Amino acid sequence: MKTSLSDNRSSGFYSIRWRFLALCTLLVTLPTVVMGIWAYQTSYREIIQASQRDLQLIVDGWHTVTDVYYAEYQRILRRERYLVEKRLSSVAFSVGQMVSFVGRGKAAESAFFERVAGIEMGRSGRVVVLDRSGEPLSSLDEQGAGNVEAMLELPEDFRYEIVHAAHGLKGGGVGIVEFGESGIKEGRIFVAAVFSVPERGWIIAAIMSETDFKSADLERILQEEVKDKIASQKVGKRGYLWVVDGEGVFLVSKDRLRDGEKVEDVWGLRDLRSSAGGIPDRSFVMRRIVARAIGERNVHPKLIVFSRCHKWGWVIGATVYEEELLRGLRRIRRQIMDVCMMFILFGGLLAWFFSTLITRPLRRLEAVAATGSLNAIIGEDVLSSRDEIGSLAITFDNMMRHLREKISE
């Protein structure tokens, strides 16, 4: 019974071989799994960071394109502004020179004022004559349908600027005055060329609204061209670029299907406008969202990078589907799992090999002891071993020899 118990113990889980095999397998498996998880997480972070850099480069590139279009728009405006100022200066100077031919009588002055009131330049350009205090002297037309102040709605501050500029002019000089939104209806801006006639106490002002040369159509055409270019670019296979204006309305969306919609209506982007409002120009914000675009049945995790373009008040962003980014990571994950399994299998084989080397001499000793014979011989390979098992075998052999000597006596 004892021998049977010993056999069962030596062949079961409690045997040294199986315990050594389990320990070695655990020591190989645990670090391998930890290293595999670390490698996977590292690869994931590197892919996300690389994708973020790529998206930033794409968005920054469109910032540059937008800057080029905006610079072209400003260049055209500067050229038009220069030409308008030259034209207004020429008109104001010419009208000022006409004053020398005007008689001193009231009838002659009224005729001159009526003639000046009939001068038109573009849609809003007019010439007005003011006195030194800034009060208008010329009328709109022969019927006297109000004065120039009523038509152009010149506020008192604007007239003050004209008078102030006229007082600072040297003889024969023309000054330029601009008056802006705070006092002008509907936010219009006026530009005036000022010429002073000190001998009469008159101030000649050729005035034109900025809307005559600052074409909203030109800006809209340039913006539409930029938006069409942005909408045509794809990011990866399914990713896209988008643009939101300062009011949170989509100017460019995926396949132009959400153009005109409020960004707050898109789940995951509801606080985009407030997030983008505080960031500096060409600084980037990255965010991971889970949303569903028009035409998609399911929600998809997406990575977005956006930045604010302050020149036109746009928020330009790029969106890429996370599953596209992680497609390569899945292949890496399979490779990591294959390597882990290979290490575990290789470690298990090594553990089996070394456990066999350790337990084989012990089994030889067990077999000798199990025979119950004092004449049983322990193999030389066991006795010649230089480790603890060899020492145990020599001690066991000496014990057997000592017993044989005792019995022979």
C-alpha positions as CSV (number, residue, x, y, z in Angstrom):
1,M,0.0,0.0,0.0
2,K,2.8,2.4,0.8
3,T,4.5,1.7,-2.5
4,S,1.2,2.3,-4.3
5,L,0.7,5.5,-2.4
6,S,4.3,6.5,-3.4
7,D,3.6,5.7,-7.0
8,N,0.4,7.7,-7.1
9,R,2.2,10.7,-5.5
10,S,5.1,10.6,-7.9
11,S,2.9,10.4,-10.9
12,G,0.3,13.0,-9.9
13,F,0.2,16.7,-9.8
14,Y,2.1,16.7,-6.5
15,S,5.2,15.2,-8.2
16,I,8.3,17.3,-8.5
17,R,8.1,17.1,-12.3
18,W,4.6,18.6,-12.6
19,R,5.2,21.2,-9.9
20,F,8.4,22.3,-11.7
21,L,6.6,22.2,-15.0
22,A,3.8,24.4,-13.7
23,L,6.2,26.8,-12.0
24,C,8.4,27.2,-15.1
25,T,5.3,27.6,-17.4
26,L,4.0,30.3,-15.0
27,L,7.3,32.1,-14.9
28,V,7.4,32.1,-18.7
29,T,3.7,32.9,-19.3
30,L,3.3,35.8,-16.9
31,P,6.2,38.0,-18.2
32,T,5.3,37.1,-21.8
33,V,1.6,38.1,-21.3
34,V,2.7,41.3,-19.5
35,M,5.2,42.2,-22.3
36,G,2.5,41.4,-24.9
37,I,0.0,43.7,-23.3
38,W,2.7,46.4,-22.9
39,A,3.7,46.0,-26.6
40,Y,0.0,46.3,-27.7
41,Q,-0.6,49.4,-25.6
42,T,2.6,51.0,-26.8
43,S,1.7,50.3,-30.4
44,Y,-1.8,51.7,-29.8
45,R,-0.4,54.9,-28.4
46,E,2.1,55.3,-31.2
47,I,-0.6,54.8,-33.8
48,I,-2.9,57.3,-32.2
49,Q,0.0,59.8,-31.8
50,A,1.1,59.3,-35.4
51,S,-2.5,59.7,-36.7
52,Q,-2.8,62.9,-34.6
53,R,0.3,64.3,-36.2
54,D,-0.9,63.4,-39.7
55,L,-4.3,65.0,-39.0
56,Q,-2.6,68.1,-37.7
57,L,-0.5,68.3,-40.8
58,I,-3.6,68.0,-43.0
59,V,-5.6,70.6,-41.0
60,D,-2.5,72.9,-40.9
61,G,-2.2,72.5,-44.7
62,W,-5.7,73.8,-45.2
63,H,-5.0,76.6,-42.8
64,T,-2.2,77.6,-45.1
65,V,-4.5,77.4,-48.1
66,T,-7.1,79.5,-46.3
67,D,-4.4,82.0,-45.4
68,V,-3.4,82.2,-49.1
69,Y,-7.0,82.9,-50.2
70,Y,-7.5,85.4,-47.4
71,A,-4.3,87.2,-48.3
72,E,-5.4,87.3,-51.9
73,Y,-8.7,88.8,-50.8
74,Q,-6.9,91.4,-48.7
75,R,-4.6,92.2,-51.6
76,I,-7.5,92.9,-53.9
77,L,-9.2,95.0,-51.2
78,R,-6.0,97.0,-50.7
79,R,-5.7,97.6,-54.4
80,E,-9.4,98.6,-54.7
81,R,-9.1,100.8,-51.6
82,Y,-6.0,102.6,-53.0
83,L,-7.9,103.2,-56.3
84,V,-11.0,104.4,-54.5
85,E,-8.9,106.8,-52.3
86,K,-7.2,108.1,-55.4
87,R,-10.5,108.6,-57.1
88,L,-12.1,110.3,-54.1
89,S,-9.1,112.5,-53.7
90,S,-9.2,113.5,-57.3
91,V,-12.9,114.4,-57.1
92,A,-12.5,116.3,-53.8
93,F,-9.6,118.3,-55.2
94,S,-11.5,119.0,-58.5
95,V,-14.6,120.2,-56.7
96,G,-12.3,122.4,-54.4
97,Q,-10.8,123.9,-57.5
98,M,-14.3,124.7,-58.9
99,V,-15.0,126.9,-55.8
100,S,-12.7,129.6,-57.2
101,F,-15.2,130.0,-60.1
102,V,-18.2,130.4,-57.8
103,G,-19.6,133.8,-57.2
104,R,-20.2,135.3,-53.8
105,G,-23.9,135.6,-54.1
106,K,-26.4,133.2,-52.6
107,A,-27.8,132.2,-56.0
108,A,-24.4,131.3,-57.3
109,E,-23.6,129.3,-54.2
110,S,-26.9,127.5,-54.3
111,A,-26.3,126.6,-57.9
112,F,-22.9,125.3,-57.0
113,F,-24.3,123.2,-54.1
114,E,-26.9,121.7,-56.4
115,R,-24.3,120.8,-59.0
116,V,-22.2,119.2,-56.3
117,A,-25.2,117.3,-55.0
118,G,-25.6,115.7,-58.5
119,I,-22.1,114.2,-58.5
120,E,-22.4,110.4,-58.1
121,M,-19.6,107.8,-57.7
122,G,-20.8,104.2,-57.8
123,R,-23.8,103.2,-55.8
124,S,-23.1,105.3,-52.7
125,G,-20.5,107.8,-53.6
126,R,-21.5,111.5,-53.1
127,V,-19.8,114.8,-52.6
128,V,-20.9,117.0,-49.7
129,V,-20.0,120.6,-48.7
130,L,-19.8,121.3,-45.0
131,D,-19.1,124.5,-43.1
132,R,-16.3,124.8,-40.5
133,S,-18.6,123.5,-37.8
134,G,-19.5,120.4,-39.8
135,E,-23.0,121.4,-40.8
136,P,-24.0,120.3,-44.4
137,L,-24.4,123.2,-46.9
138,S,-25.4,121.2,-50.1
139,S,-28.7,119.5,-50.7
140,L,-29.5,116.2,-52.4
141,D,-31.4,117.4,-55.4
142,E,-33.3,120.3,-56.9
143,Q,-36.4,119.2,-55.1
144,G,-34.6,119.5,-51.8
145,A,-35.5,116.0,-50.7
146,G,-33.6,116.3,-47.4
147,N,-29.9,117.1,-47.0
148,V,-26.9,114.9,-47.5
149,E,-26.9,114.1,-43.7
150,A,-30.3,112.5,-44.1
151,M,-29.3,110.4,-47.1
152,L,-25.9,109.2,-46.0
153,E,-26.9,109.2,-42.3
154,L,-23.7,110.9,-41.4
155,P,-23.4,110.9,-37.6
156,E,-22.0,113.9,-35.8
157,D,-18.8,112.0,-34.9
158,F,-18.2,111.4,-38.6
159,R,-18.6,115.1,-39.4
160,Y,-16.3,115.9,-36.5
161,E,-13.6,113.6,-38.0
162,I,-14.0,115.3,-41.4
163,V,-13.7,118.8,-39.8
164,H,-10.7,117.7,-37.7
165,A,-9.0,116.3,-40.8
166,A,-9.7,119.5,-42.8
167,H,-8.2,121.7,-40.1
168,G,-4.9,119.7,-40.3
169,L,-4.5,120.0,-44.0
170,K,-1.9,122.2,-45.6
171,G,-2.8,124.3,-48.6
172,G,-4.0,122.3,-51.5
173,G,-3.7,119.0,-49.7
174,V,-6.3,116.2,-49.5
175,G,-6.8,114.0,-46.4
176,I,-8.4,110.6,-46.0
177,V,-10.9,109.9,-43.2
178,E,-12.5,106.5,-42.4
179,F,-15.4,106.1,-40.1
180,G,-16.6,102.7,-38.9
181,E,-19.4,100.6,-37.6
182,S,-20.2,102.2,-34.2
183,G,-22.1,105.1,-35.8
184,I,-23.1,103.8,-39.1
185,K,-26.4,102.0,-39.8
186,E,-26.1,98.3,-40.6
187,G,-22.4,98.4,-39.7
188,R,-21.3,100.2,-42.9
189,I,-18.0,101.9,-43.2
190,F,-17.4,105.1,-45.1
191,V,-14.2,106.5,-46.6
192,A,-14.0,110.2,-47.3
193,A,-11.5,112.4,-49.1
194,V,-11.4,115.9,-47.5
195,F,-10.4,119.1,-49.1
196,S,-10.4,122.5,-47.3
197,V,-11.4,125.8,-48.9
198,P,-10.4,128.2,-46.1
199,E,-11.2,131.5,-48.0
200,R,-14.9,130.4,-48.1
201,G,-14.9,128.4,-44.8
202,W,-16.1,125.3,-46.7
203,I,-15.0,121.7,-46.4
204,I,-15.4,119.5,-49.5
205,A,-15.8,115.8,-48.7
206,A,-16.0,113.1,-51.3
207,I,-17.6,110.1,-49.5
208,M,-18.1,106.5,-50.5
209,S,-19.3,103.4,-48.7
210,E,-16.9,100.6,-48.3
211,T,-19.5,98.2,-49.7
212,D,-18.9,99.8,-53.1
213,F,-15.4,98.4,-53.4
214,K,-15.3,95.7,-50.7
215,S,-17.4,93.2,-52.5
216,A,-19.1,90.6,-50.4
217,D,-19.5,88.5,-53.6
218,L,-15.8,88.3,-54.0
219,E,-15.3,87.1,-50.5
220,R,-18.1,84.6,-50.9
221,I,-16.7,83.3,-54.2
222,L,-13.2,82.8,-52.6
223,Q,-14.7,81.1,-49.6
224,E,-16.8,78.8,-51.8
225,E,-13.7,77.8,-53.8
226,V,-11.9,76.9,-50.6
227,K,-14.8,75.0,-49.2
228,D,-15.2,73.0,-52.4
229,K,-11.5,72.1,-52.3
230,I,-11.8,71.0,-48.6
231,A,-14.9,68.9,-49.3
232,S,-13.1,67.1,-52.1
233,Q,-10.3,65.7,-49.9
234,K,-10.6,62.4,-48.2
235,V,-8.7,61.2,-45.1
236,G,-8.0,57.6,-45.6
237,K,-10.8,55.5,-47.1
238,R,-13.7,57.0,-45.2
239,G,-12.3,60.0,-43.3
240,Y,-13.2,63.5,-44.3
241,L,-12.6,67.2,-43.6
242,W,-15.2,69.6,-42.2
243,V,-15.6,73.3,-41.6
244,V,-17.8,75.1,-39.0
245,D,-18.4,78.8,-38.9
246,G,-18.4,81.1,-35.9
247,E,-22.1,80.4,-35.3
248,G,-21.6,76.7,-35.0
249,V,-23.1,75.9,-38.5
250,F,-21.6,73.4,-40.8
251,L,-20.1,75.0,-43.9
252,V,-18.5,71.8,-45.1
253,S,-19.6,68.4,-43.8
254,K,-19.2,64.8,-44.9
255,D,-20.4,64.5,-48.5
256,R,-22.0,68.0,-47.9
257,L,-25.0,66.3,-46.3
258,R,-25.0,68.3,-43.1
259,D,-24.2,71.7,-44.6
260,G,-26.3,74.4,-42.9
261,E,-27.0,72.3,-39.8
262,K,-26.0,73.3,-36.3
263,V,-23.0,71.5,-35.0
264,E,-24.9,71.2,-31.6
265,D,-27.3,68.8,-33.3
266,V,-24.4,66.3,-33.9
267,W,-24.0,64.1,-30.8
268,G,-20.3,64.3,-29.7
269,L,-19.7,67.7,-31.1
270,R,-22.1,69.8,-29.1
271,D,-19.4,71.7,-27.2
272,L,-17.1,72.0,-30.2
273,R,-17.7,75.7,-30.7
274,S,-17.0,76.6,-27.1
275,S,-13.9,74.4,-27.1
276,A,-12.6,76.0,-30.3
277,G,-13.4,79.5,-29.3
278,G,-10.7,79.8,-26.7
279,I,-7.8,78.2,-28.6
280,P,-5.2,80.3,-30.4
281,D,-5.0,80.4,-34.1
282,R,-3.5,77.3,-35.6
283,S,-3.4,75.4,-32.2
284,F,-4.9,72.0,-32.3
285,V,-7.4,70.0,-30.2
286,M,-7.8,66.2,-30.5
287,R,-10.8,64.4,-29.3
288,R,-12.3,60.9,-29.6
289,I,-16.0,60.8,-30.3
290,V,-18.6,58.1,-30.9
291,A,-21.1,59.4,-33.5
292,R,-23.1,58.3,-36.6
293,A,-22.9,60.2,-39.8
294,I,-25.8,60.5,-42.3
295,G,-26.1,57.2,-44.2
296,E,-24.5,55.1,-41.5
297,R,-26.5,52.5,-39.6
298,N,-24.3,52.2,-36.6
299,V,-22.3,54.6,-34.5
300,H,-18.5,54.5,-35.0
301,P,-15.6,55.7,-32.8
302,K,-13.8,58.4,-34.5
303,L,-10.7,60.5,-33.9
304,I,-11.0,64.2,-34.7
305,V,-8.5,67.0,-34.8
306,F,-9.6,70.6,-35.2
307,S,-8.3,74.1,-35.1
308,R,-9.6,77.6,-35.3
309,C,-8.9,79.8,-38.3
310,H,-9.5,83.3,-36.9
311,K,-9.2,85.2,-40.2
312,W,-12.6,83.9,-41.4
313,G,-13.8,82.7,-38.0
314,W,-13.8,79.1,-39.2
315,V,-13.1,75.9,-37.3
316,I,-11.4,73.5,-39.7
317,G,-11.3,69.8,-38.6
318,A,-10.4,66.4,-39.9
319,T,-12.1,63.1,-38.9
320,V,-10.8,59.6,-39.3
321,Y,-12.5,56.3,-38.4
322,E,-10.7,54.6,-35.5
323,E,-11.3,51.2,-37.0
324,E,-9.2,52.2,-40.0
325,L,-6.4,53.3,-37.7
326,L,-6.5,50.0,-35.8
327,R,-6.6,47.8,-38.8
328,G,-2.9,47.5,-38.7
329,L,-2.9,47.2,-34.9
330,R,-5.1,44.1,-35.2
331,R,-2.3,42.5,-37.3
332,I,0.2,43.6,-34.7
333,R,-2.0,42.0,-32.0
334,R,-2.1,38.7,-33.8
335,Q,1.7,38.8,-34.2
336,I,2.1,39.5,-30.5
337,M,-0.3,36.7,-29.6
338,D,1.6,34.3,-31.9
339,V,4.9,35.3,-30.3
340,C,3.5,34.9,-26.8
341,M,2.1,31.4,-27.7
342,M,5.5,30.5,-29.2
343,F,7.3,31.6,-26.0
344,I,4.8,29.8,-23.8
345,L,5.2,26.6,-25.9
346,F,8.9,26.8,-26.0
347,G,9.1,27.5,-22.2
348,G,6.8,24.6,-21.6
349,L,9.1,22.3,-23.6
350,L,12.2,23.5,-21.8
351,A,10.4,23.1,-18.5
352,W,9.5,19.5,-19.4
353,F,13.0,18.7,-20.5
354,F,14.7,20.1,-17.4
355,S,12.0,18.5,-15.1
356,T,12.8,15.2,-16.7
357,L,16.5,15.7,-16.1
358,I,15.8,16.4,-12.5
359,T,13.3,13.7,-11.8
360,R,14.9,10.8,-13.7
361,P,17.7,10.2,-11.1
362,L,15.1,10.5,-8.4
363,R,13.0,7.8,-10.1
364,R,16.1,5.6,-10.3
365,L,16.6,6.0,-6.6
366,E,12.9,5.3,-6.0
367,A,13.0,2.2,-8.2
368,V,16.1,0.9,-6.2
369,A,14.4,1.5,-2.9
370,A,11.1,0.0,-4.2
371,T,12.8,-3.4,-5.0
372,G,13.6,-3.9,-1.3
373,S,16.9,-5.6,-2.4
374,L,20.2,-4.7,-0.9
375,N,21.9,-5.9,-4.1
376,A,20.2,-3.3,-6.3
377,I,22.7,-1.2,-8.2
378,I,22.4,2.5,-8.7
379,G,23.6,3.5,-12.1
380,E,26.9,5.3,-12.6
381,D,25.3,8.1,-14.4
382,V,23.4,9.0,-11.3
383,L,26.4,8.5,-9.0
384,S,28.6,10.7,-11.2
385,S,26.2,13.6,-11.1
386,R,27.8,16.6,-9.4
387,D,24.6,18.2,-8.2
388,E,22.5,17.6,-5.0
389,I,20.8,14.5,-6.6
390,G,24.3,13.0,-7.2
391,S,25.2,13.7,-3.6
392,L,21.9,12.1,-2.5
393,A,22.6,9.0,-4.7
394,I,26.1,8.6,-3.2
395,T,24.7,8.9,0.3
396,F,22.0,6.3,-0.6
397,D,24.6,4.0,-2.1
398,N,26.8,4.3,0.9
399,M,23.8,3.5,3.1
400,M,23.0,0.4,1.0
401,R,26.7,-0.7,1.2
402,H,26.7,-0.2,4.9
403,L,23.6,-2.3,5.4
404,R,25.0,-5.1,3.3
405,E,28.2,-5.1,5.4
406,K,26.1,-5.2,8.6
407,I,24.0,-8.1,7.3
408,S,27.1,-10.0,6.1
409,E,28.6,-9.8,9.6
